[in-house]
Amino acid sequence: SRRQTIEGPGNDGPEERASWFAKLARTVLPVSPPDAAAYFDQAIKAVSKFGDEMVERWEAVVAVAKRAAEAQKAAPELAYRFIRCAEVIGDTVTREKYWNRDEVFRVAVHLDAPGAFAALSRWRDRDVGWFGGQLEALASEAVKAGMVPPIVGWCLSGFQGCNSSVEFAALCIRREPVTARRQRILNAAIHDLEVGGTSLENLKTLEAVADEFGLQTTKLIKLIGACASDGPAPVRVANEPGSAKPVRQDRERVFWEPRFRDIDLLTSEGLSKAIDFLNKMEPPREFETFWQEVIQRVPVGRETEFLRILIVTLKVDSYDFATALSYIRGKWLKRAAVKRDWPLFLKAIGKRVAVELANPHRLAYWQHKCPLDAAEFVTAMDGMIDGLAESLELVDAGTFFGFVCNVVSRLSVDEACSLLDFSLSRFEKHIATDYGDGPWADWLDASAEIPDAVTGLIWAALASPHSATRWEAAHSVRRLADNSCEREIVTLIRWMQTGGARAFGAQRFPFYGLHAKLYLLLAFARAAVDNPAIVKPHAKIFAEIALE
């Protein structure tokens, strides 16, 4: 029915679903007003399941999950609940750009690696998200964390998401300890890029990685040459770097000199007056140049006095602090008096702009503008906590959830696990029992070694009703064989012998076991041409299948 189609899995946002329910209500209204009213209620529910703070709430949950994952102890049920709640966010968020679906699996793999591979396989089965993008994120994180051997991770490049990804190839090459395998990965990556098409920038990135490990790059150099000859001619910059710099500096000095005349920057009134001038300038306003000029005009020996004035000047906002700090840190921090008062200054800033710094996006900008070391960051966060505690302002939900992101590192791992459990339970109050793969059950526990999890994902993809997915999985199998990944070949054959997909397949859909068996054997047949030794130990099994 149309209702089942709308309610079914997919990548459509809440606004689209609400629109469909509203149209359905309008259609059935002449025939059945009660049904129309029910559909209209569904439209309202589609856009009001969570509040406007949903994305900020989820970012706080992700921050807590990252801290909980530091326990380095598998938590299959917690990982499953985390991924199921993420699926709800994906269905509810208005536009995909407002949250990071890939981050779900980067975090989940640390909570329970086999469970993360199984959950992604079920998402593919139910057409949730974008399998290619999520697979690259999951495989990259697993390789980076040492959970999956780089050569095994590389074999997942048979799937479209990892295929032709220069970043993924570079990661696998860097993590692979064996030079011969590095060369094999490089050669395969060059072939993929040549077939799929790529940019000159990607080729040069791969060349840099190859040079880093002394790998053979003859074919890559030819490909770079061909790509460069086809590209646009380089644009010549009129003013070479450095040629106009002295002239520019002279002009800036002439411009700023009269603006600071008769202004005492060591008083709050004087600094406020200077900031007023900046704000009245015609766009684009030169904030960075302004603060450079301010700091240069502070008399030697009175730096700490200026820092105190900077704190109490109300017209200095969080962006001003970030810009000013970037220059103060580099210019004054080696001076004894400034170094002595630096922690107090950072704490005072954190307290002064506590609400702004509680926003993780604002804090990210702040750190990018003025990178702080770990001790300095903790000091600023101490000030932020004091500022929020003493603030009389009405703080919005985004600030509260941002506060969680900023202070989660202060929780113990056990506290983070307990908080994650509580946070997910709050989401689950709004999730229907039959949503996704349903509540946690024993069949969802992948409880497998990592090689079984990787091959379980491939095995389930071999059974896909979509031929393109089956062929991608077959290419991954062939790459496992070409790279002599014996343990993974053994587990694939075990999957074939036992049948079924267990936690790697959605329970509501049939598992096309004959599809999986056929495409696995096709991949083995092709692999046997180049590397017969990898399949020879299993000749008896193949003979039994042929003679059944």
GISULUR-V996613 format. One line per field, one symbol per residue. psi: psi as a letter, one per 30 degrees, with the letter a starting at -180 (. if undefined). A space follows every 10 residues. Layout:
psi=???
//
This chain:
psi=leeeeeflla gkleeeeeee eeeeeeefef ejeeeeeeee eeeeeefgel afgeeeeeee eeeeeeeeff fhkkieeeee eeeeeeeeee fekekffflj eefefeeeff ejeeeeeeee eeeeeghkaj eeeeeeeeee eeeefgekke eeeeffffle efkgjeeeee eeeefkfkee eeeeeeeeee eeeeefkale eeeeeeeeee eeghlkgeee eeeeeeeeff llkkkkkejk kfefeeeeee eeeeefefef kgkjfgleee eeeeeeeeff lklkkieeee eeeeeffkkk fgeeeeeeee efjffjaeee eeeeeeeeef efffkeeeee feeeeeeeee eeheeeffje eeeeeeeeei kkleeeeeee eeeeeeeeef kgljkleeee eeeeefgfff kleeeeeeee eeeeeeeffg kkegkbgllk leffjehlle eeeefeeeee efgkfkeeee eeeeeeeeee eeghieeeee eeeeeeefll fbfgkkffkl jieeeeeefe eeeeeeefef iffffefgee eeeeeeg.
//
